[in-house]
Amino acid sequence: LTRKRKLDSQCLVKRVKEFPEDRLIDHAKEFNVHFSAIYYQFKKLGILSDWEHPYLTMDYNFEANIYRTLCDVANKGLLVERSKPVFWSWAERTALAEAEVEYEDKESHSIYVAFELSDESKIRASIEGDAALVIWTTTPWTLPANVGISLNPEEKYVRSSDGYIVAKERYHAMVEQEIIKGKIVQEFDAAIFENLHAINPLNGRRSHIVLGDHVLMDSGTGCVHTAPGHGEDDYKIGLKYNLDVIMPVDETGCFDATVVREKLLPNPEEFVGKHIFKSNDAILEYLGSSLLHVNTFVHSYPHCWRSHTPLIFRATKQWFISVDDTPHGESRTLRDIAVDDIKKTAFYPETGRNRLNSMVENRPDWCISRQRDWGVPIAFFRVKATGKVILDEKVVNFIAMVFEMQGSDAWYNLPIESLLYPGSGYKADELEKVTDILDVWFDSGATWNAVLKSRNYDAGTFPADLYLEGSDQHRGWFQSSLFLSAAIAHQAPYKTVLTHGFTVDAKGEKMSKSKGNVIAPDKVIKQYGSEILRLWVAMSDYQGDLKISDDILKQTAESYRKLRNTFRFLMANINDLETMVAFEEMGILDQWIVSKADDVFRTVHRAFSEYNFVNGMGVLNHFVVNELSGIYMDLTKDRLYCDAKDALHRRSSQSAMAMIAKNMLLLLAPVLTYTADEIIEHAPAIIKENHESIFDFTYHNLETFSVVFDESYMLQARDAFFEVVDRLKKEKTLKATLELVITTTSSTLSVLEATEVEDWFVVSGVNTQEISEPLGSFEVDGDSFVIGYAALAKCPRCWKFKSSAKEQLCQRCSEVLA
């Protein structure tokens, strides 16, 4: 879609109509090939895909399958051709679907016009004197095509002493705006006016009074100007009452000869060829005294997504997918199938469900035809004599086969004789081609059929596990895919739908070159590397707009550096581990960190499985910074560096680190792809086993058991201890915690091995002996802890104060070196 919009903008320099048709199509293909090269940039970002066999919408097989999807919709009885008002871009000269409509501010007229009742109608309604229905409209240019006035069947209507009829509910508002000045002299049920007539003051034509639930009381007069050629509600009520569909506007937005032929305007010749928006003032002038009030106002108005010009509703002959008809083989309507499957689909965020559901429930029939010179054609033959469209299975299958071999351009390049199935029974000279093309949203909506069900790609199974796009695609790709799949397969094409916001700067403002706040991905890759960009995505809440700036990227780089350094420490310290120590044989602190890691990893895995990456990364980073790096990696340094190589205490910690490193690596591999590859390349055998690639691994939860370790108590004690240590260091009475011993009678600590407790506090001793000169104290849950200097000398190898004399090794170090 972006490619097509970009190409359109290029073609605006030289209008599309100046291109020969075949040259325009060639130009489109050249641009498409150039644009497709962007996937090389995706490779740099570490995105995994079948890059050697990408699916491209201009591939012959792909085009043929888009066409087959159209034929399947037709075979289901849902494809209809009819004249109906649709969004029309007069600048682009084509119909548009709702997904191609953007809303921008526009200044419009607001006018109130009196339509006098015919004499016959006054008699039937028992009215004497002046009696005019007052309509309100913001599109004066549609008044020539007026054929009716709609009233709400449940409302009362009143006639004022100055001869105007409005809904009773709206009467006081009309008086306040000085549109009506008289008092109420008569009250009517709306049904009194049904099938009566008023007179259009612009052209003297009769305007049929009808009843419709679409008439609301929140604005206007309760009397709605009805022109079936210029509005969806008007068209629907027109079908009910068999109103004429008058369309005096051509494809360029100008009045055509219809205004002359049907005498829709005074001096109609002066309007032929004149743009409708430039005709409003003249129309107002011709209304004369029937124009009760006029002003202008600025409001949100539909615009063309390509040209950004205001759209109009214009009745033309188009192809539609009927959303309220029932596909062959189903008991539900297409709309009902879509609504039912939205209920079965998982949405991230959950708000996407209501957003898509409301669009599906309220959308009109899907107009899938476009009047453009390039795209996948609606490749049907029409019998010239009868106008009948040929949907014979062998005829359309033959066309699809031609598309597979020569592409859909064959529809433009080959004569009918070459495209017609030889045994069809039709004569080429009696047929003509349908010249419309498919809406680009039909192309994209058919990807599930062209990719997943065609077997032309190694792309998984149908339905897809996940559809992923920006939040604007509820009205686009998600919806078009849903309706085509519901029409043909009677189910949604996806199990899950995930939507994300858009990238903005640090202030939440849209990026713009003029503001100088654009941060291009290639620049980030050059400065920080693709891993930083990937980590920024994982650490951002994609459910809203994603903020990015140099400062944010620097913070992300710091988080990456912490993760990388953690892996470096873990890998470096398990390099000589040959045999894993079982969990039940580990020391208490090793069991604690593995158990803690298991809880964290389960939470992270669950969050990632629910596409909640920001919470998953938040939990993981907190664990790495606090428990793993901030506590465990620090307290194990003594055993890792000073215990005997094969000491159980040391191997226990190495085993804990190996278990944590492996699982954390597999969790982060989808985020930090290149880092994961690098780690596996240099990983020790205890991690790598016999695997060659990160993709050879399967993630499993850690196997742990209950641990007799009061984490809350121990963390409180550690925090309180280090508060005292911080004070001592500020007083410059302490350099390192290994200079200290702790004395306590805590029963919680008494069940732990002495070495484990010493390592937890990183001190040289924890005992029950009284300290003669305390340096500080603290309490936890009523237990008293006293801190003092160690009485023994510092070991020159492990730096613990456990040596009997200065410069002598402690007992543990002596045994290791011996």
C-alpha positions in Angstrom: 0.0 0.0 0.0 2.8 2.4 0.9 4.5 1.5 -2.5 1.3 2.3 -4.4 0.9 5.6 -2.5 4.5 6.6 -3.2 4.2 5.7 -6.9 1.0 7.8 -7.1 2.9 10.8 -5.6 5.6 10.4 -8.3 2.9 10.2 -11.0 1.3 13.4 -9.8 4.3 15.2 -11.4 3.2 13.8 -14.7 -0.5 13.0 -14.6 -1.3 9.3 -14.8 -3.5 9.9 -17.9 -0.4 11.1 -19.8 1.3 7.7 -19.4 0.4 5.0 -22.0 -1.2 2.2 -20.0 1.5 -0.3 -20.7 4.2 2.2 -19.7 2.4 3.1 -16.5 2.3 -0.6 -15.5 6.0 -1.0 -16.4 6.8 2.0 -14.3 4.8 0.5 -11.4 6.7 -2.7 -11.6 10.1 -1.0 -11.7 9.2 0.9 -8.6 7.9 -2.2 -6.9 11.1 -4.1 -7.5 13.1 -1.1 -6.2 11.0 -0.8 -3.1 11.2 -4.6 -2.4 15.0 -4.2 -1.9 14.1 -2.8 1.6 14.2 -6.3 3.0 18.0 -6.1 3.0 17.5 -3.5 5.8 15.4 -5.9 7.7 18.2 -8.5 7.6 20.5 -6.0 9.3 17.9 -5.8 12.1 18.2 -9.5 12.7 14.8 -10.3 11.5 14.3 -14.0 10.6 12.5 -14.8 7.3 12.8 -16.8 4.2 14.6 -14.0 2.4 15.4 -16.2 -0.6 11.8 -16.8 -1.3 9.8 -13.7 -0.2 6.2 -13.4 -1.3 5.7 -10.4 -3.6 2.3 -9.3 -4.7 3.5 -8.9 -8.3 4.6 -12.5 -8.6 2.5 -14.3 -11.2 1.4 -17.0 -8.8 0.5 -14.4 -6.2 -1.6 -12.4 -8.7 -3.4 -15.6 -9.8 -4.2 -16.4 -6.2 -5.6 -13.0 -5.6 -7.8 -13.4 -8.6 -8.8 -16.9 -7.4 -9.8 -15.4 -4.1 -12.1 -13.0 -6.0 -13.6 -15.9 -7.9 -14.2 -17.8 -4.6 -16.0 -14.9 -3.2 -18.2 -14.8 -6.3 -18.9 -18.5 -6.0 -20.0 -18.0 -2.5 -22.7 -15.6 -3.8 -21.3 -12.5 -2.1 -20.0 -10.6 -5.1 -22.5 -8.1 -6.5 -22.4 -5.3 -9.1 -24.7 -2.4 -8.6 -25.0 1.4 -8.7 -24.6 2.7 -5.1 -23.2 5.8 -3.5 -19.5 5.3 -2.5 -16.7 7.5 -1.4 -15.4 9.1 -4.6 -12.1 10.9 -5.1 -12.8 13.4 -7.9 -9.0 14.2 -7.9 -8.0 10.6 -8.4 -11.2 9.7 -10.4 -11.9 6.5 -8.5 -14.0 5.0 -5.8 -12.5 4.4 -2.4 -13.1 2.0 0.4 -13.5 3.2 4.0 -9.9 2.1 4.8 -8.6 4.6 2.2 -10.4 7.6 3.8 -8.6 10.0 6.1 -10.3 12.8 8.0 -9.1 16.4 7.9 -10.6 19.8 8.7 -12.7 21.4 6.0 -14.9 24.6 5.9 -18.4 23.8 4.8 -21.7 25.6 4.5 -24.5 25.1 7.0 -27.9 25.9 5.5 -31.5 25.6 6.4 -33.9 25.4 3.5 -37.7 25.4 3.4 -39.5 22.8 1.1 -43.1 23.9 0.8 -45.7 21.1 0.9 -47.6 20.6 -2.3 -51.3 21.7 -2.2 -52.5 18.1 -2.4 -50.3 17.2 0.5 -51.6 20.1 2.6 -55.1 19.0 2.0 -54.3 15.4 3.0 -52.5 16.6 6.2 -55.3 19.0 7.1 -53.1 22.1 6.8 -54.3 25.5 5.8 -51.8 28.2 4.8 -48.1 28.1 4.5 -46.4 24.8 5.5 -42.8 24.0 4.6 -40.6 21.2 5.9 -37.3 22.7 6.9 -34.2 20.7 6.0 -30.6 21.2 7.1 -27.6 20.3 5.0 -23.9 21.0 4.8 -23.7 20.1 1.1 -25.7 22.6 -1.0 -24.4 21.0 -4.2 -26.4 17.9 -3.5 -29.8 19.7 -3.5 -30.3 19.4 -7.2 -30.3 15.6 -6.7 -32.9 15.7 -3.9 -35.8 13.3 -4.3 -37.0 13.0 -0.8 -37.2 14.2 2.8 -36.9 11.7 5.6 -38.7 12.0 9.0 -38.2 10.0 12.1 -41.3 7.7 12.5 -41.2 7.8 16.3 -41.1 11.6 16.6 -43.8 14.3 16.8 -43.6 17.1 14.3 -44.9 20.7 14.7 -46.0 23.6 12.5 -45.2 27.1 13.5 -47.3 30.2 13.0 -44.9 31.4 10.4 -45.4 28.2 8.4 -42.5 25.9 9.1 -42.5 22.2 10.0 -39.8 20.7 12.2 -39.5 17.8 14.7 -41.0 18.9 18.1 -37.8 17.8 19.7 -35.9 20.3 17.6 -38.3 23.2 17.7 -36.8 25.2 20.6 -33.3 24.8 19.1 -34.7 26.3 15.8 -36.2 29.2 17.7 -33.0 29.9 19.6 -31.1 30.0 16.3 -33.9 32.4 14.9 -34.5 30.0 12.0 -38.1 29.8 13.2 -39.9 32.7 14.9 -43.5 31.6 15.2 -45.3 29.7 17.9 -46.5 26.1 17.6 -50.0 26.0 16.0 -50.2 22.3 15.0 -48.7 19.0 16.1 -48.6 15.8 13.9 -47.5 12.2 14.1 -44.7 11.6 11.5 -46.9 9.0 9.8 -49.3 11.7 8.7 -46.6 12.9 6.2 -45.5 9.5 4.8 -45.7 9.4 1.0 -46.8 13.1 0.8 -44.7 15.5 -1.3 -42.9 18.8 -0.8 -41.5 21.0 -3.6 -37.8 21.5 -4.1 -37.4 25.3 -4.2 -34.3 24.9 -6.4 -36.0 23.2 -9.4 -39.7 22.8 -8.6 -39.4 18.9 -8.6 -41.4 16.9 -6.2 -39.7 15.6 -3.0 -41.1 12.4 -1.6 -41.6 12.4 2.2 -40.5 9.1 3.8 -39.9 7.7 7.2 -36.5 6.4 8.4 -34.8 5.4 11.7 -31.6 7.1 10.5 -33.1 10.5 11.3 -31.6 11.7 14.6 -32.5 14.5 17.0 -29.1 15.6 18.1 -28.8 18.3 15.4 -30.7 19.7 12.4 -34.4 19.9 12.2 -35.6 16.3 12.2 -36.3 16.6 8.5 -33.4 15.2 6.4 -32.7 16.1 2.8 -32.5 12.8 0.9 -30.5 12.3 -2.3 -29.9 8.5 -2.8 -27.1 9.2 -5.2 -25.1 11.1 -2.5 -25.4 9.1 0.7 -25.5 5.7 2.3 -28.6 6.2 4.5 -30.3 8.1 1.6 -29.6 5.1 -0.7 -31.0 2.6 1.8 -34.2 4.5 2.4 -34.5 5.1 -1.3 -34.5 1.3 -1.9 -37.3 1.0 0.6 -39.5 3.7 -1.0 -38.3 3.1 -4.6 -36.8 6.6 -4.9 -35.0 7.7 -8.1 -31.2 7.7 -7.9 -30.1 10.9 -9.6 -26.4 11.4 -10.3 -25.6 14.7 -12.0 -21.9 14.7 -11.0 -19.2 13.3 -13.2 -16.0 11.5 -12.2 -14.1 14.8 -11.9 -16.5 16.3 -9.4 -18.2 18.6 -12.0 -21.9 18.8 -12.9 -22.7 17.0 -16.1 -25.4 17.2 -18.7 -27.8 15.5 -16.3 -28.6 18.9 -14.8 -29.8 20.1 -18.2 -31.6 16.9 -19.2 -33.5 16.6 -15.9 -33.8 20.4 -15.3 -32.2 20.1 -11.9 -31.1 23.7 -11.7 -32.2 27.1 -13.0 -30.1 28.0 -16.0 -28.6 24.6 -15.9 -26.2 25.1 -18.8 -24.1 27.5 -16.7 -23.4 24.6 -14.3 -22.3 22.0 -16.8 -18.6 21.4 -16.3 -18.5 23.5 -13.1 -17.0 21.9 -10.0 -19.6 21.2 -7.4 -17.6 22.9 -4.6 -17.4 26.0 -6.7 -21.2 25.9 -7.4 -22.4 26.3 -3.8 -22.7 30.1 -3.8 -24.7 30.1 -7.0 -27.0 27.4 -5.7 -27.6 29.4 -2.5 -28.4 32.5 -4.5 -31.0 30.5 -6.6 -32.7 29.3 -3.4 -34.0 32.9 -2.7 -36.3 33.3 0.2 -36.4 29.5 0.8 -32.9 29.8 2.2 -33.8 30.5 5.9 -30.3 30.6 7.3 -26.7 30.1 6.1 -23.2 30.2 7.7 -19.9 28.3 7.4 -18.1 26.1 9.9 -15.0 24.0 10.1 -15.4 20.3 10.8 -13.7 17.0 10.3 -14.5 15.8 6.8 -13.4 12.7 4.7 -10.4 13.2 2.4 -8.6 11.1 -0.1 -5.6 9.4 1.4 -3.6 9.9 -1.8 -4.4 13.5 -2.9 -5.7 14.8 0.4 -8.7 16.4 -1.4 -12.2 16.4 0.0 -14.3 13.3 -1.0 -17.8 13.2 -2.2 -20.5 10.5 -2.1 -21.3 9.5 -5.6 -23.5 6.7 -7.0 -21.6 4.7 -9.6 -21.7 1.2 -10.8 -19.2 -0.7 -8.7 -18.4 -4.2 -7.4 -19.3 -5.0 -3.8 -18.8 -7.8 -1.3 -22.2 -8.0 0.4 -21.6 -8.2 4.1 -25.2 -9.0 5.0 -25.7 -11.8 2.6 -25.1 -15.5 3.5 -22.2 -17.4 1.9 -23.2 -20.6 0.2 -22.8 -23.5 2.7 -23.4 -21.2 5.7 -26.4 -20.3 7.8 -24.9 -17.0 9.1 -24.4 -13.8 7.2 -20.8 -12.7 6.3 -21.0 -10.0 9.0 -22.2 -12.5 11.6 -19.3 -14.9 10.8 -16.8 -12.1 11.2 -18.3 -10.9 14.5 -18.4 -14.5 15.8 -14.8 -15.1 15.0 -13.6 -11.8 16.5 -14.9 -13.3 19.8 -12.7 -16.4 19.3 -9.6 -14.3 18.4 -7.0 -13.2 21.0 -6.2 -9.5 20.9 -3.1 -7.7 22.2 -4.0 -5.2 23.5 -7.5 -6.3 24.4 -8.9 -3.0 23.3 -8.3 -4.1 19.7 -11.3 -6.5 19.9 -13.9 -3.8 20.5 -12.3 -1.5 17.9 -12.4 -4.1 15.2 -15.8 -5.4 16.3 -17.4 -2.0 16.1 -16.0 -1.4 12.6 -17.3 -4.8 11.4 -20.7 -4.3 13.0 -21.3 -0.9 11.5 -19.5 -1.1 8.1 -21.5 -1.0 4.8 -20.9 -3.4 1.9 -17.3 -3.4 0.8 -16.7 -1.6 -2.5 -13.8 -3.6 -4.0 -13.6 -2.0 -7.5 -11.3 0.9 -8.5 -11.1 2.9 -11.7 -7.3 3.0 -12.1 -4.9 1.9 -14.7 -2.8 -0.6 -12.8 -3.5 -3.3 -10.3 -4.9 -6.8 -10.3 -7.9 -6.7 -12.6 -11.5 -7.8 -11.9 -11.0 -10.2 -14.8 -14.5 -11.1 -15.8 -16.1 -11.2 -19.3 -19.4 -9.5 -19.8 -21.9 -10.5 -22.6 -22.4 -7.3 -24.7 -26.0 -8.0 -25.5 -27.3 -8.8 -22.0 -24.7 -7.3 -19.7 -24.4 -10.7 -18.0 -21.1 -11.4 -16.2 -19.6 -14.8 -16.9 -18.5 -16.6 -13.8 -18.3 -20.1 -15.3 -15.8 -22.2 -13.3 -13.8 -23.3 -16.4 -13.7 -19.7 -17.8 -12.3 -18.1 -14.7 -9.9 -21.0 -14.0 -8.5 -20.6 -17.5 -7.9 -16.9 -16.8 -6.2 -17.8 -13.5 -3.9 -20.2 -15.4 -3.0 -17.5 -17.9 -2.2 -15.2 -14.9 0.1 -17.9 -13.4 2.1 -18.0 -16.7 2.1 -14.4 -17.9 0.9 -12.3 -14.9 -2.3 -10.3 -14.6 -1.0 -7.8 -17.2 -2.2 -10.4 -19.7 -5.7 -9.0 -19.1 -4.6 -5.8 -20.6 -2.2 -7.1 -23.2 -4.0 -10.1 -24.7 -7.1 -10.1 -26.8 -10.3 -11.8 -25.6 -9.6 -14.8 -27.9 -6.4 -15.6 -26.0 -8.0 -15.3 -22.6 -11.2 -17.2 -23.3 -11.4 -20.9 -22.4 -11.6 -22.7 -25.8 -14.5 -24.9 -24.7 -16.6 -22.1 -23.1 -19.3 -22.0 -25.7 -18.9 -18.2 -25.9 -17.7 -16.2 -28.9 -15.0 -13.6 -28.3 -16.6 -10.9 -30.4 -19.8 -11.1 -28.3 -17.9 -10.4 -25.1 -16.2 -7.4 -23.5 -13.7 -7.1 -20.6 -14.6 -5.6 -17.2 -12.1 -2.8 -16.9 -12.1 -2.1 -13.2 -9.2 -3.2 -10.9 -9.3 -4.6 -7.3 -9.0 -2.4 -4.3 -5.5 -2.7 -2.9 -7.0 -3.8 0.4 -8.4 -6.8 -1.4 -4.9 -7.6 -2.5 -3.6 -7.4 1.0 -6.6 -9.1 2.5 -6.1 -12.1 0.2 -2.5 -12.8 1.5 -3.7 -15.6 3.8 -5.0 -17.4 0.7 -2.1 -16.5 -1.6 0.6 -17.4 1.1 -0.8 -19.8 3.6 -3.2 -21.9 1.6 -1.5 -21.8 -1.8 1.4 -24.1 -0.7 3.7 -21.8 -2.9 5.6 -20.7 0.2 7.0 -22.4 3.3 4.9 -20.1 5.5 3.1 -22.2 8.1 -0.5 -23.3 8.3 -3.9 -21.7 8.1 -5.1 -19.9 10.1 -2.0 -17.9 11.0 -0.9 -17.8 14.6 -0.5 -14.0 14.5 -1.3 -11.0 12.4 0.9 -8.0 13.5 0.6 -4.4 12.3 0.0 -0.8 13.4 -3.2 0.2 15.2 -4.5 1.8 12.0 -5.0 -1.6 10.5 -8.2 -2.4 12.3 -9.9 -0.6 9.5 -7.5 -1.9 6.9 -5.6 -5.2 6.7 -7.1 -6.9 9.7 -10.6 -6.2 8.5 -10.1 -7.0 4.8 -8.4 -10.2 5.7 -11.2 -11.1 8.1 -14.0 -10.6 5.6 -12.3 -12.5 2.7 -11.5 -15.4 5.0 -14.9 -15.4 6.5 -16.4 -15.3 3.1 -14.5 -18.3 1.7 -13.3 -20.3 4.7 -16.1 -19.2 7.1 -13.5 -18.4 9.8 -10.9 -15.7 10.7 -7.5 -16.1 9.0 -5.7 -15.5 12.3 -5.7 -16.8 15.9 -4.2 -13.7 17.3 -4.1 -10.0 16.4 -1.4 -7.7 17.8 -1.3 -4.0 17.2 1.4 -1.5 18.1 1.6 2.3 18.2 3.9 4.6 16.2 7.3 5.9 16.8 7.5 9.4 18.3 10.2 11.6 19.8 11.0 11.9 23.5 8.2 14.5 23.9 5.6 12.3 22.2 5.6 14.4 19.0 5.3 12.9 15.5 8.7 12.7 13.8 9.3 15.3 11.0 12.3 16.4 9.0 11.2 20.0 9.5 11.3 19.5 13.3 14.7 17.8 13.1 13.5 15.1 15.4 13.7 12.1 13.0 15.8 9.2 14.3 16.4 6.8 11.4 17.0 3.1 12.1 20.1 2.9 9.9 21.6 5.7 11.9 20.9 3.9 15.2 22.4 0.7 13.8 25.6 2.6 12.8 25.9 4.3 16.2 24.7 1.6 18.6 24.2 -1.6 16.6 21.0 -3.4 15.8 20.9 -5.1 19.2 20.2 -1.8 20.9 17.4 -1.1 18.6 15.9 -4.5 19.1 16.2 -4.2 22.9 14.6 -0.7 22.8 11.6 -2.3 21.0 11.4 -5.0 23.6 11.6 -2.6 26.5 9.0 -0.2 25.1 5.3 -0.5 25.6 4.2 -1.0 22.0 0.5 -0.7 23.0 0.9 3.0 22.8 3.2 5.2 20.8 6.9 4.4 21.3 9.2 7.2 22.3 12.7 7.3 21.1 15.6 9.7 21.4 19.4 9.7 21.9 18.9 9.8 25.7 16.5 6.9 25.5 18.9 4.9 23.3 21.8 5.6 25.7 19.7 4.2 28.6 18.9 1.2 26.4 22.6 0.8 25.6 23.4 0.8 29.3 20.8 -1.9 29.9 22.3 -4.0 27.1 25.8 -3.5 28.6 24.5 -4.8 31.9 23.0 -7.9 30.3 26.1 -8.5 28.2 28.5 -8.1 31.2 26.3 -10.5 33.2 26.6 -13.2 30.5 30.4 -12.5 30.3 30.8 -13.1 34.0 28.6 -16.2 34.0 30.4 -17.7 30.9 33.8 -16.9 32.2 33.2 -18.6 35.5 31.7 -21.9 34.2 34.3 -22.4 31.5 36.0 -25.3 33.5 32.8 -26.9 34.7 32.5 -30.5 33.3 29.7 -32.1 35.4 26.6 -30.4 36.7 25.8 -30.6 40.4 22.2 -31.7 41.0 19.9 -29.1 42.5 19.3 -31.1 45.7 23.1 -31.3 46.3 23.7 -27.5 45.9 24.5 -25.1 48.7 21.6 -23.1 50.1 22.5 -19.8 48.3 22.9 -21.6 45.0 19.5 -23.3 45.5 18.0 -19.9 46.4 19.2 -18.1 43.2 18.2 -21.0 40.9 14.8 -21.1 42.5 14.5 -17.4 42.3 15.6 -17.5 38.6 13.0 -20.2 37.9 10.2 -18.0 39.3 11.5 -15.0 37.3 12.0 -17.0 34.1 8.5 -18.5 34.3 7.1 -15.0 34.7 9.1 -13.7 31.8 8.3 -16.6 29.6 4.6 -16.2 30.3 4.8 -12.5 29.5 6.7 -13.1 26.3 4.1 -15.7 25.3 1.4 -13.1 25.7 3.5 -10.6 23.7 4.0 -8.5 26.9 7.7 -7.9 26.2 7.9 -4.6 28.2 6.8 -6.3 31.5 8.9 -9.4 30.7 12.0 -7.4 30.2 11.2 -5.3 33.3 11.0 -8.4 35.5 14.2 -9.9 33.9 16.2 -6.7 34.2 15.2 -6.2 37.8 16.4 -9.8 38.6 19.7 -9.3 36.8 20.5 -6.0 38.4 19.4 -6.9 41.9 19.4 -10.6 42.9 21.7 -12.0 40.2 24.4 -9.4 39.7 23.8 -7.2 42.7 23.9 -10.1 45.2 24.7 -13.6 44.0 27.5 -12.9 41.5 29.2 -10.7 44.1 28.9 -13.2 47.0 30.1 -16.1 44.9 33.4 -14.5 43.9 35.2 -15.9 46.9 34.3 -19.5 46.2 34.8 -19.2 42.5 38.3 -17.7 42.8 39.6 -19.2 46.0 38.0 -22.6 46.6 39.7 -25.7 45.1 38.8 -26.2 41.4 36.7 -29.3 42.1 35.4 -28.3 45.4 31.6 -29.0 45.7 31.0 -25.5 47.0 32.6 -24.1 43.8 31.0 -26.5 41.4 27.6 -26.0 43.0 27.8 -22.3 42.2 29.1 -22.9 38.7 26.2 -25.3 38.1 23.7 -22.7 39.3 25.3 -20.2 37.0 25.2 -22.6 34.0 21.5 -23.3 34.6 20.7 -19.7 34.8 22.9 -18.6 31.9 21.4 -21.2 29.6 17.8 -20.5 30.3 18.3 -16.7 30.3 20.1 -17.0 27.0 17.2 -18.9 25.4 14.7 -16.4 26.8 16.6 -13.4 25.4 17.6 -15.0 22.0 14.5 -13.7 20.2 15.4 -10.2 21.4 19.2 -10.2 21.3 19.7 -12.3 18.2 23.3 -11.5 17.3 24.3 -11.6 21.0 22.8 -15.0 21.3 24.7 -16.3 18.3 27.9 -14.8 19.7 27.4 -16.5 23.1 26.7 -19.9 21.6 29.8 -19.6 19.4 32.0 -19.1 22.5 29.9 -21.1 25.0 31.5 -23.9 27.0 30.5 -27.5 26.3 28.3 -27.6 29.5 26.0 -25.0 27.8 26.5 -25.8 24.2 26.3 -29.6 24.5 26.2 -31.0 21.0 24.2 -28.1 19.5 25.6 -25.9 16.7 23.0 -23.1 16.6 20.7 -21.3 19.0 17.9 -22.8 17.0 18.9 -26.3 18.0 17.9 -25.6 21.6 14.5 -26.1 23.2 13.5 -24.0 26.2 12.5 -25.9 29.4 11.8 -24.6 32.8 14.4 -25.1 35.5 13.9 -28.1 37.7 13.8 -26.9 41.3 12.5 -27.9 44.7 11.4 -26.0 47.8 14.3 -24.1 49.4 14.7 -23.6 53.2 15.7 -20.0 52.8 13.9 -17.0 54.3 14.5 -14.6 51.5 12.5 -11.7 53.0 14.4 -12.0 56.4 17.8 -12.4 54.7 17.3 -9.4 52.4 16.2 -7.2 55.3 19.3 -8.3 57.2 21.6 -7.6 54.3 20.1 -4.2 53.6 20.3 -3.2 57.2 23.9 -4.4 57.4 25.0 -2.4 54.3 23.3 0.7 55.8 25.8 0.5 58.7 28.6 -0.3 56.2 27.8 2.8 54.2 28.0 4.9 57.4 31.4 3.4 58.4 32.8 4.0 54.9 31.7 7.7 55.0 33.4 8.0 58.4 36.5 6.4 56.8 36.7 3.7 59.5 36.2 0.9 57.0 37.5 0.0 53.6 36.0 -3.4 52.9 33.3 -5.6 54.5 35.8 -8.5 54.8 37.3 -6.5 57.7 34.2 -7.2 59.7 32.5 -10.0 61.6 28.9 -10.2 62.8 27.7 -11.6 66.0 24.0 -12.7 66.4 21.8 -15.3 68.0 19.4 -15.3 65.1 17.7 -18.7 64.8 17.1 -18.1 61.0 20.9 -17.9 60.4 21.7 -20.7 62.7 20.2 -23.3 60.4 22.5 -22.2 57.6 26.2 -23.2 57.1 28.6 -20.6 58.4 30.3 -20.2 55.1 26.9 -19.4 53.4 26.1 -16.8 55.9 29.6 -15.2 55.7 29.2 -15.1 51.9 25.7 -13.5 52.1 27.1 -10.6 54.1 30.6 -10.8 52.5 32.2 -10.7 55.9 35.0 -12.8 57.5 32.8 -14.4 60.2 29.3 -14.7 61.7 29.1 -16.1 65.2 27.6 -15.8 68.6 30.7 -14.4 70.4 30.4 -11.0 72.1 32.2 -8.1 70.4 34.2 -5.9 72.8 34.2 -2.8 70.6 31.1 -2.7 68.4 31.1 -0.6 65.3 27.4 -0.7 64.8 24.2 -2.8 65.1 20.8 -3.5 63.6 17.7 -5.5 64.2 15.5 -7.7 62.0 12.3 -9.2 63.4 13.5 -8.7 67.0 16.9 -10.4 66.3 19.9 -8.4 67.2 23.0 -8.1 65.0 26.3 -6.5 66.2 29.1 -5.5 63.9 32.8 -5.4 64.8 36.3 -5.7 63.4 37.6 -9.2 62.7 40.2 -10.3 65.3 42.3 -12.4 62.9 44.8 -11.3 60.2 44.1 -10.8 56.5 44.8 -13.7 54.2 46.9 -12.4 51.3 45.1 -14.8 48.8 41.4 -14.5 49.6 41.6 -11.3 51.6 39.4 -12.7 54.4 40.5 -12.0 57.9 41.0 -15.6 58.9 44.8 -15.9 59.1 46.6 -16.6 62.4 49.4 -14.2 61.4 50.0 -11.3 59.0 51.0 -12.4 55.4 50.1 -16.0 56.2 47.5 -18.0 54.3 44.3 -18.9 56.0 43.5 -22.6 56.5 41.3 -22.9 53.4 43.8 -21.3 51.1 46.6 -23.4 52.5 44.7 -26.6 51.7 43.8 -25.4 48.2 47.4 -24.6 47.3 48.7 -27.7 48.9 
